[in-house]
């Protein structure tokens, strides 16, 4: 009697989507064209002493066109029922509460001022609380997160961010379920668009940027809510455009801009502060959430969906919204295409390269795809990690800055320290898993071919999930395997030289499974041929399997080895009990830079 099991996908919102109602479960050995299909379920005086330049009276902005927007300023990180950590925009009440924090609350600079005086490019000066000093790991991690952005941005501005970690946020208790929150010092300019366009053109560092900015509408920006010339966003991005003083002075600017940006995290949550050795399965990647929240303070914000919650809000764009479109926009339509300020539908970031998907929800996360619009598209929805501004994070998951993040910053008007390398995600699957295979110690690789050369491997992305009736693979170790075939023969060589041979730990996984990114330090570069990328299961397998896609176009590029890589067999297919063979694509991807 054949056993059958339901195959469903539990979404992050708690809704069940049936992917394949019944599939056979057959326990036979993993051999060529056979396997078993498994269902996949301070004060001003302090600032002067510390070397923070004072506010200049002849600042670049026209104060009559400027207004602080405290009611639309802020982001909240909270925990959903399934344990996923989600970032949404703060409600007006939450934003105002953050803006109204005590201006005399004691703070001290934790950034190394002497080093900052010698540093060029972006400077992020962090001011911390006495409470933060009780958590030296968090303090050090905040500094590393700031340094991550400083190491990438050449624009010579100074941003001050107040930071805290503990059971309170600058003296105020956290609401239940809130992991942290950010205030980005949002401001709005009336009738400023044409001036911003001029400054973007003047600051362009490449011919491609000049062409992009010249293609923007000359004086008025079309949106799906009507034309506008008003622009809002985080204060830092206006410093980069020289519309505000390039050097922040919290006390001198408070009357016009409100309090400086601030970030706080709740110590009642379990964090992993050191990502260098991976993220513990039951902990949250502190570096990822800190880098993400600083990203909001640097300008990763959107006004999409705001008028649906606050109808009296003026039609305003952020710098990111200047490049928010429906799919299909081209350079020839850039001047006339409507920018999208309504929630819902597909929305894309486009700056003359590949379209990059964006989140489409309202500020509170309602509507659209359920994620607030100041983010890339959630990787759990598209099975592809876009960048550090991903709206969700699972425990045990590591997230880092990508080229997509840098391309966006570059489009906002920042100058980067190094040119952004084009990146490509190589894959053969369609993002859905219909089955899989499992065997002790088996090694599976995917043949991936870059579109051009030289190609340098940056990240390995694996779709991982718990198979029905099998042990939970979370916390198990797998061996990442990479080798090359410069001849493009179409089959793995015998006993290949391994370019990557690294053990990693499977992090926490959502019920529906997800693509997990493993960064490759000093990844190999190939000048021709194929990369073979994959992993080896432990022995015993302990629930570690190899999810497979059978519904998409079949590429016939998956191979396996049962002798530790001495020889490989394939292309892979799976067979049911009657011997019916199903070709499959292995859900193993690679991100390469050119």
C-alpha positions as CSV (number, residue, x, y, z in Angstrom):
1,X,0.0,0.0,0.0
2,X,1.5,3.3,-1.0
3,X,1.8,5.9,1.7
4,X,0.7,9.5,0.8
5,X,1.5,12.7,2.7
6,X,0.0,16.2,2.3
7,X,2.4,18.8,1.0
8,X,1.7,22.3,2.1
9,X,3.5,25.6,2.5
10,X,2.9,27.5,5.8
11,X,3.3,31.2,5.0
12,X,4.8,33.7,7.4
13,X,1.3,35.2,7.8
14,X,-0.1,31.9,9.0
15,X,-2.0,31.0,5.8
16,X,-1.5,27.6,4.3
17,X,-0.9,27.4,0.5
18,X,-1.1,23.9,-0.9
19,X,1.7,23.4,-3.3
20,X,1.1,19.7,-4.1
21,X,-1.7,18.0,-2.3
22,X,-0.4,14.4,-2.4
23,X,2.9,13.0,-3.3
24,X,4.3,9.5,-2.9
25,X,6.8,8.7,-0.3
26,X,9.1,5.8,-1.3
27,X,12.1,4.7,0.7
28,X,14.6,3.4,-1.7
29,X,18.3,4.1,-2.2
30,X,19.5,7.3,-3.8
31,X,20.9,6.2,-7.2
32,X,20.9,7.5,-10.7
33,X,17.4,8.4,-11.8
34,X,16.0,7.0,-8.5
35,X,15.5,8.4,-5.1
36,X,12.6,9.1,-2.9
37,X,10.3,12.0,-3.2
38,X,9.7,13.7,0.1
39,X,6.9,16.2,0.8
40,X,8.6,19.6,1.8
41,X,6.7,21.3,4.4
42,X,25.0,65.0,24.9
43,X,25.1,68.4,25.3
44,X,26.6,71.1,23.0
45,X,29.6,71.4,25.2
46,X,30.2,67.7,25.1
47,X,30.0,67.8,21.3
48,X,32.6,70.6,21.1
49,X,35.0,68.7,23.3
50,X,34.6,65.6,21.2
51,X,35.3,67.4,18.0
52,X,31.8,67.4,16.4
53,X,31.7,70.6,14.4
54,X,29.0,73.1,15.3
55,X,25.9,74.0,13.2
56,X,26.5,76.7,10.7
57,X,24.1,79.6,10.2
58,X,24.5,79.6,6.4
59,X,23.4,76.0,5.9
60,X,22.5,75.0,2.4
61,X,18.8,74.6,2.9
62,X,16.0,77.2,2.6
63,X,14.4,76.9,6.0
64,X,11.0,78.2,4.6
65,X,10.7,75.0,2.5
66,X,11.8,72.6,5.2
67,X,9.8,70.9,7.9
68,X,10.5,68.0,10.2
69,X,8.1,65.1,9.8
70,X,8.2,63.4,13.3
71,X,4.8,61.6,12.8
72,X,6.2,59.7,9.8
73,X,9.6,59.1,11.2
74,X,10.6,55.7,12.5
75,X,10.7,51.9,12.1
76,X,9.8,49.1,14.5
77,X,11.2,45.6,14.6
78,X,8.8,43.2,16.1
79,X,8.3,39.4,16.5
80,X,5.5,37.7,14.7
81,X,3.6,34.6,16.0
82,X,5.9,32.2,14.1
83,X,9.0,33.9,15.5
84,X,10.0,35.8,12.4
85,X,11.4,39.3,13.1
86,X,9.7,41.9,10.9
87,X,10.5,45.6,10.2
88,X,7.6,48.0,9.6
89,X,7.2,51.7,9.7
90,X,6.3,53.1,13.1
91,X,2.8,54.4,13.7
92,X,2.4,58.2,14.1
93,X,2.0,57.6,17.8
94,X,5.2,55.5,18.0
95,X,7.1,58.0,15.8
96,X,6.1,60.9,18.0
97,X,7.0,59.0,21.1
98,X,10.5,58.5,19.8
99,X,10.8,62.1,18.7
100,X,9.7,63.3,22.1
101,X,12.4,61.5,24.1
102,X,14.1,63.6,26.8
103,X,16.7,65.9,25.1
104,X,18.7,65.9,28.4
105,X,18.9,62.1,28.6
106,X,22.6,61.4,29.4
107,X,24.6,60.2,26.3
108,X,28.3,59.9,25.6
109,X,30.1,59.4,22.4
110,X,31.3,55.8,21.9
111,X,32.9,56.2,18.5
112,X,36.7,56.6,18.4
113,X,36.9,60.3,17.8
114,X,40.6,60.5,17.1
115,X,40.3,58.0,14.3
116,X,37.3,59.8,13.0
117,X,39.2,63.1,12.7
118,X,41.6,61.3,10.3
119,X,38.9,59.4,8.4
120,X,37.6,60.4,5.0
121,X,34.2,59.8,3.6
122,X,31.1,59.1,5.7
123,X,31.5,59.4,9.4
124,X,28.8,57.9,11.7
125,X,29.3,59.2,15.3
126,X,27.4,57.0,17.8
127,X,26.3,58.3,21.1
128,X,25.4,55.7,23.7
129,X,23.6,55.4,27.0
130,X,24.9,54.2,30.3
131,X,22.7,51.2,29.9
132,X,24.5,50.3,26.7
133,X,27.8,50.2,28.6
134,X,26.5,47.3,30.5
135,X,26.5,45.3,27.3
136,X,30.0,45.5,25.8
137,X,29.2,43.0,23.0
138,X,26.2,45.1,21.8
139,X,28.3,48.3,22.0
140,X,31.1,46.7,19.9
141,X,28.5,45.4,17.4
142,X,27.0,48.8,17.0
143,X,30.4,50.2,16.1
144,X,31.0,47.4,13.6
145,X,27.6,48.0,12.0
146,X,28.4,51.7,11.6
147,X,31.9,50.9,10.2
148,X,30.3,48.6,7.6
149,X,28.5,51.6,6.0
150,X,31.5,53.9,6.5
151,X,33.7,51.6,4.6
152,X,31.5,51.8,1.6
153,X,30.4,55.5,1.3
154,X,32.9,58.2,0.1
155,X,30.6,61.2,0.5
156,X,32.1,63.5,3.2
157,X,29.3,63.9,5.6
158,X,29.0,63.3,9.4
159,X,25.9,61.7,10.8
160,X,25.2,61.4,14.6
161,X,23.1,58.4,15.7
162,X,22.1,57.8,19.3
163,X,22.1,54.1,20.3
164,X,20.8,52.1,23.2
165,X,20.5,48.4,24.2
166,X,18.7,47.1,27.3
167,X,15.3,46.6,28.7
168,X,14.4,50.2,27.9
169,X,14.8,52.6,25.0
170,X,16.4,55.8,26.2
171,X,14.5,55.3,29.5
172,X,11.2,54.1,28.0
173,X,10.1,50.5,28.3
174,X,9.6,48.4,25.1
175,X,6.1,47.3,24.2
176,X,5.5,43.5,24.3
177,X,7.0,41.7,21.3
178,X,9.1,44.7,20.1
179,X,12.7,43.8,19.4
180,X,13.8,47.4,18.6
181,X,13.0,50.6,16.9
182,X,14.6,53.4,14.9
183,X,14.1,57.1,14.3
184,X,15.7,58.3,11.1
185,X,15.1,62.1,11.5
186,X,12.7,62.5,8.6
187,X,12.3,65.9,7.0
188,X,10.4,67.2,4.0
189,X,11.1,69.9,1.5
190,X,8.4,71.6,-0.5
191,X,8.9,72.2,-4.2
192,X,12.4,70.8,-4.1
193,X,12.4,68.1,-6.8
194,X,14.0,70.2,-9.6
195,X,16.8,71.2,-7.3
196,X,17.4,67.6,-6.2
197,X,17.6,66.5,-9.8
198,X,20.2,69.2,-10.5
199,X,22.3,68.1,-7.6
200,X,22.1,64.5,-8.6
201,X,23.3,65.4,-12.1
202,X,26.1,67.6,-10.8
203,X,27.3,64.9,-8.5
204,X,27.2,62.0,-11.0
205,X,30.5,60.2,-11.1
206,X,30.0,58.1,-14.2
207,X,28.5,58.6,-17.7
208,X,25.8,56.0,-16.8
209,X,24.7,58.0,-13.7
210,X,24.7,61.2,-15.8
211,X,22.4,59.6,-18.3
212,X,20.2,58.2,-15.6
213,X,19.7,61.5,-13.9
214,X,19.3,63.5,-17.1
215,X,16.5,61.0,-18.0
216,X,14.5,62.1,-14.9
217,X,11.6,64.5,-15.5
218,X,12.8,68.1,-15.6
219,X,10.6,69.8,-13.1
220,X,7.7,67.7,-11.8
221,X,7.6,64.0,-10.9
222,X,4.6,62.0,-12.1
223,X,3.2,59.5,-9.6
224,X,0.1,57.3,-9.5
225,X,-1.4,59.8,-7.0
226,X,-0.8,62.8,-9.2
227,X,2.3,65.0,-10.0
228,X,4.4,66.4,-7.2
229,X,7.6,68.4,-6.5
230,X,7.8,67.6,-2.8
231,X,10.5,65.2,-1.4
232,X,11.0,63.8,2.0
233,X,13.4,61.4,3.7
234,X,16.1,60.8,6.3
235,X,18.2,63.9,7.0
236,X,21.4,62.0,6.0
237,X,20.5,61.7,2.4
238,X,19.9,65.5,2.2
239,X,23.3,66.1,3.8
240,X,24.8,64.0,1.0
241,X,23.0,66.3,-1.6
242,X,24.3,69.4,0.3
243,X,20.7,70.5,1.1
244,X,21.6,70.3,4.8
245,X,24.9,71.0,6.6
246,X,27.2,68.1,5.8
247,X,28.1,67.8,9.5
248,X,25.3,67.0,11.9
249,X,25.0,69.0,15.1
250,X,22.2,67.5,17.2
251,X,21.7,70.4,19.6
252,X,22.1,73.2,17.0
253,X,19.7,71.6,14.6
254,X,17.1,70.3,17.1
255,X,14.7,73.3,16.7
256,X,14.4,72.7,12.9
257,X,15.1,69.0,12.4
258,X,14.1,67.5,15.7
259,X,16.2,65.0,17.6
260,X,19.0,63.1,15.8
261,X,18.4,59.6,14.5
262,X,18.3,56.9,17.2
263,X,18.3,53.2,17.3
264,X,17.4,50.9,20.3
265,X,17.3,47.2,20.7
266,X,15.6,45.1,23.4
267,X,17.9,43.0,25.5
268,X,15.2,40.5,26.4
269,X,15.7,39.0,23.0
270,X,18.6,36.6,22.4
271,X,21.1,38.1,20.0
272,X,24.3,36.7,18.4
273,X,26.7,39.6,18.4
274,X,29.5,38.0,16.4
275,X,28.6,36.8,12.9
276,X,32.1,35.7,12.0
277,X,31.5,32.1,13.3
278,X,27.9,31.9,12.0
279,X,24.6,32.7,13.8
280,X,23.4,30.5,16.6
281,X,20.1,28.8,15.5
282,X,18.1,30.2,18.4
283,X,19.5,33.8,18.2
284,X,19.0,36.9,16.1
285,X,21.9,38.3,14.0
286,X,22.5,41.6,15.8
287,X,24.9,42.9,13.1
288,X,22.2,42.4,10.4
289,X,19.5,44.3,12.3
290,X,21.9,47.1,13.3
291,X,23.2,47.5,9.7
292,X,19.6,47.4,8.4
293,X,18.4,50.1,10.8
294,X,21.3,52.3,10.1
295,X,20.4,51.8,6.4
296,X,17.0,53.4,7.2
297,X,18.8,56.4,8.8
298,X,20.9,56.7,5.6
299,X,17.8,57.0,3.3
300,X,16.2,53.6,2.7
301,X,12.7,55.0,3.2
302,X,9.5,55.1,1.1
303,X,6.3,57.0,1.3
304,X,4.3,54.4,-0.6
305,X,0.9,53.7,1.0
306,X,1.1,56.6,3.4
307,X,-1.9,58.4,2.0
308,X,-4.0,55.3,2.4
309,X,-3.6,55.5,6.1
310,X,-3.3,59.3,6.4
311,X,-5.3,60.9,3.6
312,X,-4.3,64.4,4.5
313,X,-0.6,63.6,3.9
314,X,0.8,65.6,0.9
315,X,1.9,63.6,-2.1
316,X,5.6,63.3,-1.4
317,X,8.4,61.1,-2.8
318,X,11.5,59.9,-1.1
319,X,14.8,59.5,-2.9
320,X,14.2,55.8,-3.2
321,X,10.7,56.5,-4.6
322,X,12.2,58.4,-7.5
323,X,13.1,55.0,-8.9
324,X,10.0,53.0,-7.9
325,X,8.0,51.7,-10.9
326,X,5.6,49.1,-12.2
327,X,7.5,46.3,-14.1
328,X,8.6,47.1,-17.6
329,X,10.0,50.6,-17.2
330,X,12.9,51.4,-19.5
331,X,15.3,54.3,-19.9
332,X,13.2,55.6,-22.7
333,X,10.1,55.8,-20.4
334,X,11.9,57.0,-17.3
335,X,10.8,60.6,-17.7
336,X,7.1,59.8,-18.1
337,X,6.6,56.6,-16.1
338,X,4.5,57.0,-12.9
339,X,6.3,56.5,-9.6
340,X,4.3,54.2,-7.4
341,X,3.0,55.7,-4.1
342,X,0.1,53.3,-3.7
343,X,0.3,49.9,-2.0
344,X,-0.1,46.7,-3.9
345,X,0.8,45.2,-7.2
346,X,4.3,44.5,-8.4
347,X,6.8,47.3,-7.7
348,X,10.3,47.5,-9.0
349,X,13.5,49.6,-8.3
350,X,14.9,50.5,-11.7
351,X,18.1,52.5,-12.4
352,X,19.0,51.4,-16.0
353,X,20.0,47.9,-14.9
354,X,18.0,44.8,-14.0
355,X,14.7,45.5,-12.2
356,X,14.8,44.7,-8.5
357,X,11.6,43.8,-6.6
358,X,10.4,45.9,-3.7
359,X,8.0,45.4,-0.9
360,X,4.5,46.8,-1.5
361,X,2.7,47.2,1.8
362,X,1.5,50.3,3.6
363,X,3.6,51.8,6.4
364,X,1.9,49.5,9.0
365,X,2.5,46.4,6.8
366,X,-1.1,46.1,5.7
367,X,-2.0,45.8,2.0
368,X,0.2,44.8,-0.8
369,X,2.5,41.9,0.0
370,X,2.3,42.5,3.7
371,X,5.6,44.2,4.1
372,X,6.3,47.9,4.5
373,X,7.5,49.6,1.3
374,X,10.9,50.9,2.7
375,X,12.4,47.4,1.9
376,X,13.3,45.1,-0.8
377,X,11.0,42.2,-1.6
378,X,11.0,39.6,1.2
379,X,13.2,36.7,0.3
380,X,10.7,34.3,1.7
381,X,8.2,35.4,-1.0
382,X,10.5,35.4,-4.0
383,X,13.0,32.8,-2.9
384,X,15.8,35.2,-3.5
385,X,17.7,37.4,-1.1
386,X,18.0,40.9,-2.5
387,X,19.8,42.9,0.2
388,X,20.3,44.0,3.8
389,X,17.0,46.0,3.5
390,X,15.0,42.7,3.5
391,X,12.0,43.2,5.7
392,X,12.2,40.0,7.7
393,X,14.8,37.9,9.5
394,X,14.6,34.5,11.0
395,X,16.6,33.3,14.0
396,X,19.9,31.8,12.9
397,X,19.8,33.6,9.6
398,X,22.7,35.8,8.4
399,X,22.1,38.8,6.3
400,X,24.6,41.2,4.8
401,X,24.9,44.2,2.5
402,X,24.7,43.4,-1.2
403,X,25.4,45.2,-4.5
404,X,21.6,46.0,-4.7
405,X,21.9,48.0,-1.5
406,X,24.9,49.8,-2.9
407,X,23.3,50.5,-6.2
408,X,20.3,52.1,-4.4
409,X,22.6,54.2,-2.2
410,X,24.5,55.4,-5.3
411,X,21.2,56.4,-6.9
412,X,20.2,58.5,-3.9
413,X,23.3,60.7,-4.5
414,X,25.9,59.1,-2.3
415,X,29.3,58.5,-3.8
416,X,30.7,55.1,-3.1
417,X,34.4,54.3,-2.3
418,X,34.6,51.6,-4.9
419,X,32.7,51.0,-8.1
420,X,29.7,48.6,-7.7
421,X,30.4,45.3,-9.3
422,X,27.6,43.8,-11.3
423,X,26.2,40.7,-9.7
424,X,24.2,37.8,-10.9
425,X,22.4,35.0,-9.1
426,X,22.9,31.8,-10.9
427,X,20.1,29.2,-10.6
428,X,18.3,26.4,-12.4
429,X,15.1,26.2,-10.2
430,X,11.9,28.1,-10.3
431,X,11.8,28.8,-6.6
432,X,9.3,26.0,-5.6
433,X,10.1,22.6,-4.1
434,X,7.9,19.7,-5.1
435,X,10.1,16.9,-3.7
436,X,13.5,16.0,-2.6
437,X,16.0,13.2,-1.7
438,X,17.9,12.2,1.3
439,X,20.8,9.8,2.1
440,X,23.6,9.6,4.6
441,X,26.7,11.5,3.5
442,X,25.5,12.1,-0.1
443,X,27.0,15.1,-1.9
444,X,24.9,17.0,-4.5
445,X,26.1,19.7,-6.8
446,X,24.5,22.0,-9.3
447,X,26.3,23.0,-12.6
448,X,26.0,26.8,-12.9
449,X,27.4,28.8,-15.8
450,X,28.1,32.6,-15.4
451,X,26.9,34.9,-18.2
452,X,30.4,36.4,-18.5
453,X,33.9,36.2,-17.1
454,X,35.8,36.6,-14.9
455,X,33.2,35.7,-12.3
456,X,33.9,35.7,-8.6
457,X,31.8,33.6,-6.2
458,X,30.4,35.7,-3.3
459,X,27.5,33.7,-1.9
460,X,26.1,30.2,-1.9
461,X,22.3,30.0,-1.5
462,X,20.5,26.8,-0.5
463,X,16.8,26.1,-0.2
464,X,16.6,24.3,3.1
465,X,13.5,22.9,4.8
466,X,12.2,20.2,7.2
467,X,11.0,17.1,5.4
468,X,7.8,15.5,6.6
469,X,8.4,12.6,8.9
470,X,12.1,13.4,9.2
471,X,14.2,15.0,12.0
472,X,14.5,18.7,12.1
473,X,17.7,19.7,10.3
474,X,18.2,23.0,12.2
475,X,21.5,23.0,13.9
476,X,23.0,20.3,11.8
477,X,26.3,20.8,9.9
478,X,26.7,20.5,6.2
479,X,29.8,20.8,4.0
480,X,29.7,23.5,1.3
481,X,31.4,22.2,-1.9
482,X,32.6,24.3,-4.9
483,X,34.8,23.3,-7.8
484,X,35.2,24.3,-11.4
485,X,35.3,22.9,-14.9
486,X,37.0,25.4,-17.1
487,X,36.3,23.3,-20.2
488,X,32.5,23.4,-19.9
489,X,32.3,19.7,-20.5
490,X,28.8,19.4,-19.0
491,X,29.7,16.9,-16.4
492,X,31.7,17.1,-13.1
493,X,35.3,16.0,-13.4
494,X,36.4,13.1,-11.2
495,X,38.0,13.9,-7.9
496,X,37.9,17.7,-8.6
497,X,40.1,20.2,-6.7
498,X,37.8,21.9,-4.2
499,X,37.7,25.7,-4.3
500,X,35.4,25.8,-1.3
501,X,35.3,23.1,1.3
502,X,33.6,24.6,4.4
503,X,31.4,23.3,7.1
504,X,28.4,25.5,8.1
505,X,25.5,25.1,10.4
506,X,21.8,25.1,9.2
507,X,20.1,28.1,10.9
508,X,16.5,28.4,12.1
509,X,14.0,27.8,9.2
510,X,10.4,28.9,8.7
511,X,7.8,26.2,8.3
512,X,7.7,26.6,4.6
513,X,11.5,26.4,4.2
514,X,13.6,29.2,2.8
515,X,16.8,30.0,0.8
516,X,19.6,30.5,3.2
517,X,22.7,32.5,2.2
518,X,26.2,31.5,3.1
519,X,28.8,34.1,2.3
520,X,32.1,32.9,0.8
521,X,35.1,34.7,2.1
522,X,37.7,35.4,-0.6
523,X,35.6,33.4,-3.1
524,X,37.2,31.8,-6.1
525,X,37.3,33.5,-9.5
526,X,36.8,31.5,-12.7
527,X,37.7,32.8,-16.2
528,X,35.8,30.2,-18.2
529,X,33.5,27.2,-17.9
530,X,31.2,26.2,-15.1
531,X,31.0,26.4,-11.3
532,X,29.8,23.3,-9.5
533,X,28.2,24.4,-6.3
534,X,26.5,22.2,-3.7
535,X,26.7,20.6,-0.3
536,X,27.3,17.3,1.5
537,X,24.8,15.9,4.0
538,X,26.1,14.6,7.4
539,X,26.2,10.8,8.1
540,X,23.7,10.0,9.4
541,X,21.7,12.5,7.4
542,X,19.7,13.6,10.5
543,X,16.9,15.3,8.5
544,X,19.3,17.1,6.0
545,X,17.9,16.6,2.6
546,X,18.1,18.1,-0.9
547,X,14.8,19.8,-2.0
548,X,14.1,19.7,-5.7
549,X,12.1,21.6,-8.2
550,X,10.2,19.4,-10.7
551,X,7.6,22.0,-12.0
552,X,10.0,24.4,-13.8
553,X,11.9,23.9,-17.1
554,X,14.3,21.1,-16.5
555,X,18.0,22.1,-16.9
556,X,19.5,18.6,-16.2
557,X,22.4,20.2,-14.3
558,X,22.2,18.3,-10.9
559,X,24.7,15.6,-10.0
560,X,25.4,13.5,-6.9
561,X,28.3,11.5,-5.4
562,X,28.2,8.7,-2.8
563,X,32.0,8.4,-2.5
564,X,32.9,11.8,-1.2
565,X,33.3,13.4,-4.6
566,X,35.6,10.9,-6.2
567,X,33.0,10.4,-9.0
568,X,29.6,12.0,-9.7
569,X,26.5,10.6,-11.3
570,X,23.7,12.4,-13.1
571,X,21.8,14.3,-14.4
572,X,19.5,13.8,-11.4
573,X,15.9,12.6,-11.6
574,X,13.6,11.1,-9.0
575,X,11.4,8.1,-9.5
576,X,8.2,6.9,-7.8
577,X,7.4,3.3,-6.9
578,X,6.2,2.4,-10.4
579,X,9.5,3.7,-11.8
580,X,8.0,6.8,-13.3
581,X,11.0,9.2,-13.5
582,X,10.7,12.9,-12.9
583,X,13.7,15.2,-13.9
584,X,14.4,17.8,-11.2
585,X,16.4,21.0,-10.7
586,X,18.3,21.1,-7.5
587,X,17.6,24.2,-5.4
588,X,21.2,25.3,-5.1
589,X,22.2,28.8,-6.3
590,X,25.3,30.9,-6.4
591,X,25.8,34.7,-6.4
592,X,28.8,35.9,-8.5
593,X,30.2,39.3,-9.2
594,X,31.8,40.5,-12.4
